[in-house]
Each structure stands twice: as structure tokens, then as C-alpha cells.
Amino acid sequence: MTLDPGGIIAWLLVGLIAGWLAGKVTGSSRGLVSDLVLGLIGAFVGGFIFGLLGISGNAGFFGSIVVATIGAVILISLSRVIYGKR
């Protein structure tokens, strides 16, 4: 899946929104900077997973938010399995 929300500002917005949404979905908001980093890393994880599932195409801005949020939720879930709920 090609995530193409736009320039660097758009990527930061996608990361921030996705990290915030993932925090709300999982009940574990970690602060502005952590949510941003989590959302950006989640975008890579989500894109990778969607690619493995054979889902491809250009996601656009809102699609990038959805993919990044799914990736961030997966990251939070994995961290809870590995480190336990804090």
C-alpha cells in the first residue's frame, strides 16, 4: 500500500492523528510526542501489513490515517503482550 498524504506537514498530521486515535481506541494515550512517533511508526507497520494482505493502491490523506491507526493499534497491542499493561 502506498501511503501518500502529501508533504512532511501532512505526514506529521497523519502521525499525530493516528497516534491519538490509537490511544483512544486502546485507552492508552502516551502524550503528544509519543502519540506522534507511534502514529508515524504505525503508518509503516500498517502499510507493511496491508501490503502482505495484498491490499494495494494509493491511500490518500484519510486512508493514510486509517492505515496508520491500524498499525499503531497493532504496535500498542504487541507492546502490551511483550511488556504487560502499564
N, C-alpha and C positions, 0 to 999 in steps of 0.2 A: 504494500500500500504506500502510495506517495503522499506524504503529509506536506502540504504546501499552503500554509496560512498566509504567507507573504514575507515581509522583511523581519528583521530582528525584533522590532517592537511587537509585531504580530506573534512571533514565537514566544516572547515573554508574556504576552497576554494569554496565549493558549496555555502556557505552563502554569501561570497563576490561577486561571480559571479552573483548569483540570485538577490542579493540586487542591484547590479549595473544595471543588465538588467531591473529589475522592475523600477528603477529610470529613465532609458532611455525610457521605454515603456510609463510611466506615465508623464514624463517630470518633475520629482521632485527628483533629486539626493540630498541626505542629507549629504554627506560626507562619508569618508571611514568607520569609526566605526559604524555610524548609518546604512549604507548600509549593513554592515556585520551582525549586530543584526537583521535588518529587514529581511535579507535573511535566517538567521537561524530560526527565528520565522515563517517566511513564509514556511519553509520546514515542520514544524509541522502542520501548518494550511492546506497547500496543501495536505499533507499525510492524514489528517483527512477528508478533503472534498472528496478526491479521494476514500477513504475507504467508505464514506457514499454513494457514487455513485456506489459502487460495483466493482470498478476497483482495482484489487489487483495484487500482484506479486512483484518481486524484480526489482527496477527501475535502479539500477546501477548508475554509476557516472553521465552520461549525462542525464539520466532520472530523477535523483535527482535534477539536476539543473533546468530542465523544471518544475517539480512539485513544487520546492521551489520558482521559479519565479512566477508561477501562484498564489501560496499562498501569496507572498509578494505584488503582484499587487492587490489582494483582500484586503489585510491589508491597503494598501495606499488608495484604493477606499473607504473603510469603514471609515478611518480617515478623509478623505475629506468630507464625508457625515456628520460625527459627529461634526468635528471641523471647517469645511469650508476650502477652499483653501487658503494657506498662501503663 
